[in-house]
Amino acid sequence: MLDFTTILLYIVVLVAICLTLMLAVIHLTSTAYPNLARYKSEEFFKDPKNGGTSVLFSSIDDVPTKELSIVVPAYCEEERLPVMLDECLECLEDRFAGEPQFSYEVIVVDDGSPDKTSEVALAYSQSYGTDKVRVLTLEKNRGKGGAIRLGVFSARGKMILFADADGATNFQDLSKLEDKMKHLIGDKKDSCAVVCGSRAHLQKDSIAERSLFRTFLMYGFHFLVWFLCVRGIKDTQCGFKLLTRNAAKILFSNLHVERWAFDVDMLYIAQHFNMAIGEVAVRWTEIDGSKMIAVWSWLQMGRDILLIRLRYFLGSWKIDNKVKLD
C-alpha cells in the first residue's frame, strides 16, 4: 500500500504534467500576431444615391480628412439602430451647424447580421450621403472587436469613437470624452491616447437589481481584469471609447481578442505602450433588447482574461512595437 508521501508525489507529478500539457496546447493553438485580412467585398461601401455603386473605403494609413469618425458595430440591430443613429446624427448635425469647420463620418459595421441591419443603415446613407454615413457589411460574424477593427481601418477621422448600436449611452456625452482627451494630449494631435466612457458610478444601483450570484461573477470579473491585465480603469466594458488616430491604428493592429473581452485586450496593449488613458462618467440607460451579459458569458469572459494574460506571458501572443504611423 502506498504511503501518504508517495501519493502526494504522484499528485504533484500529475498536476505538473496536466499544466505542462495545457500550456503547450495554449501555445500551439495561438497565433503570434492577429489576422488582419479582410474579404475583398469588405473593402467597399455602397452608394445608394448612385445606384448602389461600390466605392473603395479609405484606409487608416491615409491622411485623415475628417475631425471625427464614429464606428458603430451592429449585429441584428435593425430595430434599435435607428434610435441610436437618429440621436447620434442629430447631435453631430447640430454641432456642424454651429461649427462649420467640424467634419464627421459615421461608419456602421454590420457584423454579418442575418436580418436587415445593413438595409436600415443604408437608408441613412441615402438621407445624409456617403460622405457622412457609410455602411461596412461583413461577410461573416467576427465579434464586436473584429467589427470595430475593420471600421477603424476604414476611418478617415483624426479622432475615432466607437459606440454601441443600442444607444444605451447618451451620445451628447461625447463632449465629456473630448474634453478629457484635450486634457490628456493638449495640442499634440499625433499623440496616442484613449478615453473610456464609464458606468462605474452607476454600479451601486445596478447591484441592487442583480442576483447575489451575478454580483459575485461581476466582482470576480473586475478582480481578474485588475489583477491580471488592466489597472486604473473601473469600467473596461463600456462601449463608448474615444481614441486618437495613431492609438487606434496601434491598438487594433495588435488586437487578438475579437469578442466580449476585446476591450480588456485593447487596454492591456494601450498600457504596454504607455498610452495616456482617461475615464469619464457617462449617462447610460438599459435599453429593451440589450444584449445583457449572461452568466455563461461572464464565465467565458473570465476564461478569456486568464488566457489573455497567459498567452502574452508565454509569448504565444506578440505585440508589434513598430506599427507604422502617419
Helices and strands as residue ranges (DSSP letters): H 4-28, G 40-43, E 44-47, G 48-50, E 53-56, E 66-74, H 81-98, E 104-110, H 117-128, E 133-137, H 144-152, E 157-163, G 171-173, H 174-185, E 193-198, G 200-202, H 203-209, H 212-224, I 225-229, E 240-244, H 245-254, H 262-272, E 276-281, H 295-314
